[in-house]
Amino acid sequence: MKLKTTEKGFTLIEVLVTLAILGAIMTVASAAVVVLTRTSTQNNEWNFNLRQVQNAGHWISHDGLTARVVVTPTPGHFPLNLSWSDWDNNDFIVYYVLNGNTLTRQLNVTHFDGSTDNSTLLIAEYIDPVNTTCTWNATENKLIVTIRASLNEDGGRFVERTYEIGPRLPGGG
């Protein structure tokens, strides 16, 4: 069978050059996908750690601004005890307890009529107990709390924030 002169195909060299070019493009593209996947995982982990630290900072700041009495039974470490009374003579005591890598907020309210309400709220997980501290600075009348969170047990990637909280109400200390 004889080919007509109008029917042309690709030569072996042209096919090999095309495959080499496609191979190079695919190698670069797959490397980019791997980098994007790793970066996305790292960003997700960092965002998760940040949310844990921000949530803990929010609640401690919220209660610390209102507190009239701040107690850190073991200086520099949790548990942290905050207490105050409101205008209706309800007494509030909040305990921030770091148990392992979990931070909880235990609220005890004694109402003016003698009735009580108690609740426990999970504030944050994956908190680094060694590098998370709370200290009452009596000289400056402020609570200094450093919170570090790490999703990995090795603590390789972490987020750490320090909050300085001064009570709004007079008589904090």
Contacts in CASP RR format, 6 or more apart in sequence:
PFRMAT RR
TARGET T0000
AUTHOR 0000-0000-0000
METHOD contacts of the structure
MODEL  1
MKLKTTEKGFTLIEVLVTLAILGAIMTVASAAVVVLTRTSTQNNEWNFNL
RQVQNAGHWISHDGLTARVVVTPTPGHFPLNLSWSDWDNNDFIVYYVLNG
NTLTRQLNVTHFDGSTDNSTLLIAEYIDPVNTTCTWNATENKLIVTIRAS
LNEDGGRFVERTYEIGPRLPGGG
10 18 0 8 1.000
42 157 0 8 1.000
45 151 0 8 1.000
45 152 0 8 1.000
45 157 0 8 1.000
46 157 0 8 1.000
46 159 0 8 1.000
48 126 0 8 1.000
48 151 0 8 1.000
49 126 0 8 1.000
49 149 0 8 1.000
49 150 0 8 1.000
49 151 0 8 1.000
49 157 0 8 1.000
49 158 0 8 1.000
49 159 0 8 1.000
50 149 0 8 1.000
50 159 0 8 1.000
52 124 0 8 1.000
52 125 0 8 1.000
52 126 0 8 1.000
52 127 0 8 1.000
52 149 0 8 1.000
52 159 0 8 1.000
53 124 0 8 1.000
53 147 0 8 1.000
53 148 0 8 1.000
53 149 0 8 1.000
53 159 0 8 1.000
53 160 0 8 1.000
53 161 0 8 1.000
54 161 0 8 1.000
55 123 0 8 1.000
55 124 0 8 1.000
56 103 0 8 1.000
56 123 0 8 1.000
56 124 0 8 1.000
56 127 0 8 1.000
56 147 0 8 1.000
56 149 0 8 1.000
57 145 0 8 1.000
57 147 0 8 1.000
57 161 0 8 1.000
57 163 0 8 1.000
59 96 0 8 1.000
59 105 0 8 1.000
59 121 0 8 1.000
59 123 0 8 1.000
60 80 0 8 1.000
60 96 0 8 1.000
60 134 0 8 1.000
60 143 0 8 1.000
60 145 0 8 1.000
60 147 0 8 1.000
60 163 0 8 1.000
60 165 0 8 1.000
61 163 0 8 1.000
61 165 0 8 1.000
63 82 0 8 1.000
63 94 0 8 1.000
63 105 0 8 1.000
64 70 0 8 1.000
64 82 0 8 1.000
64 143 0 8 1.000
64 165 0 8 1.000
64 166 0 8 1.000
64 167 0 8 1.000
65 165 0 8 1.000
65 166 0 8 1.000
65 167 0 8 1.000
65 168 0 8 1.000
66 82 0 8 1.000
66 84 0 8 1.000
66 92 0 8 1.000
66 167 0 8 1.000
66 168 0 8 1.000
66 169 0 8 1.000
67 82 0 8 1.000
67 83 0 8 1.000
67 84 0 8 1.000
67 94 0 8 1.000
67 143 0 8 1.000
67 167 0 8 1.000
67 169 0 8 1.000
67 172 0 8 1.000
68 83 0 8 1.000
68 84 0 8 1.000
68 85 0 8 1.000
68 167 0 8 1.000
68 169 0 8 1.000
68 171 0 8 1.000
68 172 0 8 1.000
68 173 0 8 1.000
69 81 0 8 1.000
69 82 0 8 1.000
69 83 0 8 1.000
69 84 0 8 1.000
69 172 0 8 1.000
69 173 0 8 1.000
70 80 0 8 1.000
70 81 0 8 1.000
70 82 0 8 1.000
70 136 0 8 1.000
70 143 0 8 1.000
70 167 0 8 1.000
70 172 0 8 1.000
70 173 0 8 1.000
71 80 0 8 1.000
71 81 0 8 1.000
71 82 0 8 1.000
71 83 0 8 1.000
71 136 0 8 1.000
72 78 0 8 1.000
72 79 0 8 1.000
72 80 0 8 1.000
72 81 0 8 1.000
72 134 0 8 1.000
72 135 0 8 1.000
72 136 0 8 1.000
73 79 0 8 1.000
73 81 0 8 1.000
75 135 0 8 1.000
76 133 0 8 1.000
76 134 0 8 1.000
76 135 0 8 1.000
77 98 0 8 1.000
77 133 0 8 1.000
77 134 0 8 1.000
78 96 0 8 1.000
78 97 0 8 1.000
78 98 0 8 1.000
78 103 0 8 1.000
78 129 0 8 1.000
78 132 0 8 1.000
78 134 0 8 1.000
79 95 0 8 1.000
79 96 0 8 1.000
79 97 0 8 1.000
79 98 0 8 1.000
80 95 0 8 1.000
80 96 0 8 1.000
80 134 0 8 1.000
80 143 0 8 1.000
80 145 0 8 1.000
81 93 0 8 1.000
81 94 0 8 1.000
81 95 0 8 1.000
81 96 0 8 1.000
82 93 0 8 1.000
82 94 0 8 1.000
82 96 0 8 1.000
83 91 0 8 1.000
83 92 0 8 1.000
83 93 0 8 1.000
83 94 0 8 1.000
84 91 0 8 1.000
84 92 0 8 1.000
84 169 0 8 1.000
85 91 0 8 1.000
85 92 0 8 1.000
86 92 0 8 1.000
88 112 0 8 1.000
89 112 0 8 1.000
90 109 0 8 1.000
90 110 0 8 1.000
90 111 0 8 1.000
90 112 0 8 1.000
91 109 0 8 1.000
91 110 0 8 1.000
92 107 0 8 1.000
92 108 0 8 1.000
92 109 0 8 1.000
93 107 0 8 1.000
93 108 0 8 1.000
93 109 0 8 1.000
93 110 0 8 1.000
94 105 0 8 1.000
94 106 0 8 1.000
94 107 0 8 1.000
94 108 0 8 1.000
95 105 0 8 1.000
95 106 0 8 1.000
95 108 0 8 1.000
96 103 0 8 1.000
96 104 0 8 1.000
96 105 0 8 1.000
96 106 0 8 1.000
96 123 0 8 1.000
96 134 0 8 1.000
97 103 0 8 1.000
97 104 0 8 1.000
97 106 0 8 1.000
98 127 0 8 1.000
98 129 0 8 1.000
98 132 0 8 1.000
100 127 0 8 1.000
100 129 0 8 1.000
101 125 0 8 1.000
101 126 0 8 1.000
101 127 0 8 1.000
101 128 0 8 1.000
101 129 0 8 1.000
102 122 0 8 1.000
102 124 0 8 1.000
102 125 0 8 1.000
102 127 0 8 1.000
103 122 0 8 1.000
103 123 0 8 1.000
103 124 0 8 1.000
103 125 0 8 1.000
103 127 0 8 1.000
103 132 0 8 1.000
103 147 0 8 1.000
104 120 0 8 1.000
104 121 0 8 1.000
104 122 0 8 1.000
104 123 0 8 1.000
105 120 0 8 1.000
105 121 0 8 1.000
105 123 0 8 1.000
106 118 0 8 1.000
106 119 0 8 1.000
106 120 0 8 1.000
106 121 0 8 1.000
107 117 0 8 1.000
107 118 0 8 1.000
107 119 0 8 1.000
107 120 0 8 1.000
107 121 0 8 1.000
108 116 0 8 1.000
108 117 0 8 1.000
108 118 0 8 1.000
109 116 0 8 1.000
109 117 0 8 1.000
109 118 0 8 1.000
110 116 0 8 1.000
111 117 0 8 1.000
124 147 0 8 1.000
124 149 0 8 1.000
125 149 0 8 1.000
126 149 0 8 1.000
126 150 0 8 1.000
126 151 0 8 1.000
127 147 0 8 1.000
127 148 0 8 1.000
127 149 0 8 1.000
128 148 0 8 1.000
128 149 0 8 1.000
128 150 0 8 1.000
128 155 0 8 1.000
128 158 0 8 1.000
131 146 0 8 1.000
131 148 0 8 1.000
131 158 0 8 1.000
131 160 0 8 1.000
132 146 0 8 1.000
132 147 0 8 1.000
132 148 0 8 1.000
133 144 0 8 1.000
133 145 0 8 1.000
133 146 0 8 1.000
134 143 0 8 1.000
134 144 0 8 1.000
134 145 0 8 1.000
134 146 0 8 1.000
135 143 0 8 1.000
135 144 0 8 1.000
135 145 0 8 1.000
136 142 0 8 1.000
136 143 0 8 1.000
136 144 0 8 1.000
136 173 0 8 1.000
137 143 0 8 1.000
137 144 0 8 1.000
138 173 0 8 1.000
141 166 0 8 1.000
141 167 0 8 1.000
141 172 0 8 1.000
141 173 0 8 1.000
142 164 0 8 1.000
142 165 0 8 1.000
142 166 0 8 1.000
143 163 0 8 1.000
143 164 0 8 1.000
143 165 0 8 1.000
143 166 0 8 1.000
143 167 0 8 1.000
144 162 0 8 1.000
144 163 0 8 1.000
144 164 0 8 1.000
144 165 0 8 1.000
145 162 0 8 1.000
145 163 0 8 1.000
145 165 0 8 1.000
146 160 0 8 1.000
146 161 0 8 1.000
146 162 0 8 1.000
146 163 0 8 1.000
147 160 0 8 1.000
147 161 0 8 1.000
147 162 0 8 1.000
147 163 0 8 1.000
148 158 0 8 1.000
148 159 0 8 1.000
148 160 0 8 1.000
149 158 0 8 1.000
149 159 0 8 1.000
149 160 0 8 1.000
150 156 0 8 1.000
150 157 0 8 1.000
150 158 0 8 1.000
150 159 0 8 1.000
151 157 0 8 1.000
167 173 0 8 1.000
END
